[in-house]
């Protein structure tokens, strides 16, 4: 199958920088209104996007040598600024480096930018640095606690997965590599990863990107030839797979090119073929496993370049700087991508913030002596029970006339909050089986069939020896027939267990459940071919227990007498 120029038209445009208006003076003898501040030209810089901003560190500045400056571009204001950092130590000048982002943890709301190694013009490096954007400080992490560590290198693949920094391949000045390392920020230690499958051959300067499960690597240079092979590595098992290279319009061999992930596609741009700097763009569809070449709908496209910065923000691919074969650059372009970027839905999160919110509520309940705030319109439209009570019954008088909290009897405070969570978000979170039983009971009282079914589903997956009888009783008393069958099945399978035997005493309040258990165990056939020495089934063992038979006879007599005499 011949494949194909991408049918979506991509259009490049220069980024229209805004004039710099910060209080910081980056140029002398000019007013702030006249300033247009740009980072100096460079190639091989590290870059990441964090919170709507593009951070760029270091690189090669041409005649100025390697750089250690640090800049940030604000996508909303289209302005550059130099990042001011605190601390005596900071990374030295370097180029051909990657950068990663670690999202803020529970102890810190700030994301950290991670930079490793590179080349300073005379030496290849292996130091590891982190920058905390919230504290505007650079912290040197030289990993002195770990003797086992990766060697110096540049042109490597770097990424963060599950809060850990992962490194692959690169060049150390004498040899090309394909080793893989992981750094744990909690233990401050490196460990080499044992790769599975067939890893890519030794190389440096490939293009790469990652999604939630894989890192993808394309091309690179091994000291002899430029590559066009394409691999994926599982970030759970570290198993390598060579990706299908379908389509005649795939990228030619190259290195120093860029790769970004956008939706289910990888987008590749530029690079160096060994003879020229490239300006072509290709996409790889991760579902169909086919390459496409992108056609541009205008002539105002960036010049061919290698060692560039490429990042995606919302609907656009942004490229900045790079080397065109003659000089390093500091121009910036953006390319509109298809389809339109649609932000993640926030409706559920927005409504979750309204739960028990006293600032916006218009009704207050009193549950176990505690106030719970809600919104009439939401709970009324979601629940027939509250619709009736709010607008047709005594609750309307209680809430409107007296402005007093409406008392909710027979439901615990924690249970009622879970009911509200369902009414506001249509979901339940962090529900134990014990709480699930209470919410199930409340859902029947409030006529919430979907909530009842959700509770049944949660409970059925958490039935154990300790709670089986409670689940059976609750499901029987509140007509959760599906859950009742599941609980009965669990009890029958574990009927010989001491905990289950003791728990049968709890069924005195519902003796017909004992009848159900005996009937079900009596229906289990005993094989006619049982040989001497074979063990009887647990059900048969329990049926033959004289104590159980006597207790069952007593319960059955009481139950039959109640049925005859009436309540």
N, C-alpha and C positions, 0 to 999 in steps of 0.2 A: 504493500500500500504506500503510495507516494503522499507525503505530508509536507507541508502546506504552509503557505504564508498565513499568519494569524489574521483572521478577518476583522478583528477589532482594530480600528485606527487609533494609533497612539500619537499624540501631539506634544512635542517639546516646546518649552518656553523658558526664557531666562527668568530667574527669580527677581522680582522688582524690589530690591533692598529699600528699606526705609532709612531716612536720615537718623543718625544716632543722636539721642536726646538725653542720655544719662548724665548724671552729675560728674562722672569720671571723664577726665580730659585725655583723649587718646592722640590728639594732634594739637600742636601749639599754634597760637596766633589765629585761631578760628573760633567763632562762636559755636555753641552747641548746635544751633539750628542749621549750620552749614556743613556739619561733619557727616561724612559717610564712612563709617568705620568698617574695615574688612580685615580678616586675618591675612597674614602674608602668604604668598603662594607656597605650595607644598605638594608632596606626594608621599604615599606610604604612611598616612596618619591613622591613628586609632579613632573609632567613632562609635557612638551609641545614641539611641533616642530614649529619653527619660522624661516623663510628664510633659509632653508637648515641646520638648527642647532637644536640639541636636548638639551633643558635646563632641569636640574634636581635640585630640591631644597629639602633639609631637609631629613627626614626619621628617622628610628631607626637604630643605628649603633651597636647593640649588646652590648658588654661590654662598649662601649663609650657612651651609652645612646642615647637620642634624639639629632638630628643634626640641625644646621641652616646654613650649608654651601651651596654653589651655584656653579654649574658646567655647562659647555657647551661642547657638542660633535659636532664637525664639520664633517658632512657626506662626504664632498669632500676630506678632508685631513686625516680623520680617527684619529683625535687627540682630546684629552680632554684638557680643560683649566679651571681654576678657574675664576669665574666672579668677577671682582673687582667692588664694588659698592660704591657710594658716599652718604654721609649723616650719621648722628649719629644714627638715628633710623633705625632699620631693624627688620624683624620678628624674634621672639625668636625660640628656638629649638622646633620641633614638628614632628609628624608622622601621617600617615593615612589621608592624605590630597589630595585634587584634585587641579588642576591648569587649567586655561583657558587662551585664547588669545583674546584680542580685537584688531581688525585691526586698522591701523592708520586712523585717521580722516582727514578732509580737513585742520585742523589747525596743525596737527602733522602727519608726515610720518611714525612715529614709532609705532609698535605694542606694546601693554602692556600685561604683564603676570599678571594674577590675582590669588591670593592665599587667602583662607579663613580658619579660625579655625584650627582644629586638636587637638592633645593631646600632652602635653609637659612632660609627665611622672607623673604628679601629678594633673594637671588641664586640663579640656576640654576648648577649646578656641572658641571665636566668632569674632575675629578681621579680618578685610579685608585689604589686602595689594595689591598694584600694583607696578610693576617694569617696568620702561621705558627703554628698551634696547638701545635706541638711546642716551639717556643722561646718561646711566649707573648709574642710581640713583634709590633707592627704596623710594617710597613715602607711608607713612602710611596713610591709609584712615580708621579711626576708626568710621566713620558714626555717629559722635556726634550729627548731625542735626536730627537724627531720633530716637525717643523714641521707636517706634514700630520696632522690629527687631528680627531676629531669635536667638534662644538660642545657647549656646555653643554646639559643636558637632564634631565628627569625623565620617569617613566612610560614608560620604554623596555623593550625585550625584551633580555635578556642571557643568555648561555650560554657554556659551554666545550666546544670540540670539538677533538680531537687536540692538546690542550695549549694551545690558543689561545683568547683571549677574543673573543667576537663580540657586536656591539651592533647593534640595529635600532630605528629610529623614535624616538618620544618628542616632547616639547614643550619649547621653549627659552625660554618666556616671551612670545614674539611669534608663533611659527609652529609648526605641526605638521609632522612629518618622516616620511619612509619610506626614509631612507638606511641603508646597512649598512656596518659597519666591522669590522676584525679587528685584534687586537693580538697581536704575537709577543713573548713574554717573553724569548726568546733574543736577538733584535736590539733589543728595547726600542722598537719602532716600530709606529705605526698605518699601516694601508693601507685605502683605501676599496674595498669589494667591488663589482664590476660584476655586478649582479643580472640574471638571465635570466628569461624568462617574463614574466608580468604580476604585479608585486609588489602587496601590499595598498596601498590608498590611504593618504595621510598620516594619522597618528593617534597617540594616546598612550594609555597605561593599558589595553592589551588583556590578556587572559589567555593564557598560553603554557606549553608544556612541550616537552620533546625526548626522542627516543629515540636509538638509535645512528646513524640515517641522516637524520632529519628534525627540524626544529623546527616546531611547530604553533602558529598564532596565531588567536585568536578575539576578535571584537568590538573594543571601544575607542571613542574619542571623537575627532572631527576638528574640534571647535570649533563645529560646527553640529548634528550628530546623533550619536546613539549607534548603534553598529554591531552586526550579528549575523552578518556574513560570516565565513568560516572558510578558512584557507589553510595549506598545507604548503610548506616550503622544503627542498630537498635540501642537506645540509651538505657534499656532495662537489662539486656543480656550481653551487650557489646558484641553482637554478632554482625558481621559484614555481609552484605549482599551486593552483587553488581547489578545495577539498574539496567533495564532494557533500553538500548540506545536506538529506538525506532525513529524512522524519518530521515530523509536525505538532507533535510534542512537543519540538521543539528549543528552546534557550534564547531568550528574548526579547532585543532589543537592550540592551546594557549595557556598562559599563566598571568598572574597579576591582574586577573579580572574580578568582577564582583558578582555576588549572588544575593538575592533577597527572597523572602517568602511572602506571597500575597494570596490569600485564600488557599486554594488547592493547587496553586502554580508556583514554580520557582522561576524567577526572572534573572537572566544573566545579561551583563552588559560589559562591553569593552575588553581590555586586556592586551597582551603582547603576544604576537605570533612567532616572534623570532626575527621578523623583518619589518613589521609595521605595528603601530598602535591602532587598535580596532575601535569601531564605533557602532558595531552591529548589536542587535538585541535579540535574544531567543527566550522562549518560555518552554518549560517542561511541565506537562499536566500530570500530576501525581496519581490521578485516577485512570486515565487512558494510557499513561506511560508513553506519550508521544511528544516529540519536539515540534515546535513551530518557530518560524522566523517572523519577527514583528516588522510590519511596514509602518512608516511614519507618514502622516498626512501633511507635513510641512517641511520646509527646508531649513528652518532655524533650529537645527539639532546641534548638540555639542560635538566638538571635534573628537577624533579618536584619542583614547588615553588609556593608560595603565595606572595601577597603584592609586586608584581613586577612592573617594568616600561615596558609598551608596547606601541609602536608608529609605524605608517606606514610612510615610506618615499619612494616615487616613487614606485618601484616594490617590495619592501621588507617590511616585518614585523620585527622590531627590538625589542628584549627584553633585559632588563638590570636589574641586581641586584635581590632582593627578598630574601625570607626565605625558606630554604629547609627542615625545621623541626629540624635541628641541629645548623645551623649557618646562618648568613646573608652573602650575596655574592656581588661581583662586576664584575662578568663575563658578557659578552655581546655576543648575538647571533643574526644572521639574517636569515630569511627564505624567499626564493624567492616565490613570489605569482604569480598566473595566473589570467588573462592574462597579457601580457606585458603592463606596464604603458605607455600610449601615452600622451605626453604633450598636453595641450589645443592648438588648431590651432591659429597661430598668424599672418596669412597672411593678414587678413583685417586690423589688428592693424598696421602691418608693412607698408602697403600701405597708411593707413590714415596719417602716419607721413610724407609721401612724398607730401601731398597736400600743395601747395604754399610754397614749400621748396626751397629757393634760392640757397642753397649749392649744390644740386644735379640736379637742373633743367637744361634743354637745350633750353627752349623757354620761352619768357616772353610776356604776354598779357597786354594791357592797357584798363582797364574797369573803366569808370567814373573817369578817371584821376589817377587811382591807379594801381600799378603794381601787376600782379598775375603770379606766376611762375608755370610751368608745365613741363611735360616730353613728348616729341613727341611720343615716341614709345607707351606709355600707352594710351594717348588720341586718337591716330590714330587707334590702334587696337580695341578700344572700341566704336569708333564713325565713321560712314561712312562720316559724314560731315567733321570732322577734317582730316580724311584720304585724302579726296579730296582736301581740302584747303591747307593741309601741303605739299603734294607731287605732286599735279597736278595743283594747282592754284596760285593765286597772293600771298597767305600767304607764300608760299615757297620763293618767291622772296623777300618779305618784311622781313622775318626772317633771311634768309641765306645771302642775299647780303648786306643789310644795317645794320644788327644786331640791328634793332630797335624793340621796343615792338610792337606787333601786336594789332591794335585797334579792340575792339569788340563793335559794336554799338548796341543800342536798348536792352541791357541787363544790369541790375544793378549789382553793385559789389557783394552784398550779394547773389543775384541769381546765378551769375556765380560761386561763391565758392561752392554753393550747387550742381551745375552741375558737378563740378570737384569732389566733394565728391562722387557722384554717379558713375562717370567714374572710380574712384580709388577703391571704396569699394562695389559698387553695392547696396548701401543702402543710406537712408536719415535719418538724426537725427535732432530733435529739429526744426521742420518746422511748423510754424503757418499757418492757412488757407490763410492769406493774402500773405505770402511768397510762399506758395504752389501754389497759382494761378500764380504768376510770374514765378515760376520754370516750371509749366505746359506750359505756353506760350513759354518759352525758349526751352523746350523739343520738342515742335512741330517744332520750327525753326531749331533745331539741329538734327531733325529726330531720336529722342531717344524714341521709342515707350514704352519700359519698364519703363523709368523714367516718362513718361506721365501717364501711368497706376498707378504707385506708388503715384503720386501727386493726381490723382483722388480719390484713396482710402483714402489718408490722409484728403482731403478736405471734402469728403462725410460724414465723421464722426464728422466734426466740423461745419457743416452748422447751422447757427442761424439766428434770425430775422435781425440782423445787416448786415450780409454779403451775405444773400441769393441772392439778386439781382446781386451783383458782381460776385458770382459764376455762376449764370445763364448766364450772359453776356459773361464771359470768356469761359465757356464751349461751348456756342453756336458759338462764334467767332472762336474758335480753334478746333472745331469738336470733342469735348469730349462728345460723345453722351450719354454714360452711366451716366456721371456726370450731364449732362443736364437734363436727365429724373429725377434724384434724386432731383435736385434743383427745377424743376417744381413741383414735388410731394410735396416738403416741402412748397412751396409758396401756392399751392392750399389748403393744409391743414390749412394754417394760413392766408387765404385771407382776413378775416375780421379784422386782426390786423392792427392798425394804422401805425406801422412802415412799414409793407408790402405795404399798400395803398400808403403811401408817396413814397416808393421806386419804385412804378410803373412808376413814372416820369423818372427814369433812363433808362427806356426801350424805350424812344423816339428815341434813336440812332438805335434801332433794333425793329421797330414797328411790325415785323412779330411775335415776341415773345408775344406781346399783343394778337395777333390773336390766337396763340396757347393756351394762357391762357383762352380766352373766349370760344374757341371751347371745351376745356377740361371741363370747368365748365358747359357749355350747355349740355354736354353729361351726366351729373350726373342726374339720374332720381329722380323725386319728387314722394313720395309715395302717391298712390290714397287713402290710408286709414288715411291720416293725419287728426287728430281731431282738433276741435277748441281749441285754447290755446296751441297747440304744437308749439315749436319754429322751424322756418325754419333753414336749414343748413347755415353755414357761407358762403358757395359758393352761395346759393340762395340769401342770404341777399345782397351779394356784387353785384350779377347780377342785382338786383332790384335798386341799387343805381343810381339815375339819373345822378349824376356828372360823375360817372365812365362810364355810357353808352354814354354820350356826348363826354368825352375824347377819348373813344375807337372809336367812329364814326369819330372824327377828325383824329386820328392816322391812321385809316384804309383808309380814303380818301387820306391822304398824301402818304401812302404806295402804294395804287393802282395807284395814279397819277405818282409816281416815276417809277413804273413798266411799265406804258404806255409810258411815255415820254423817258424813258431810262436815263442813267447817264449823 
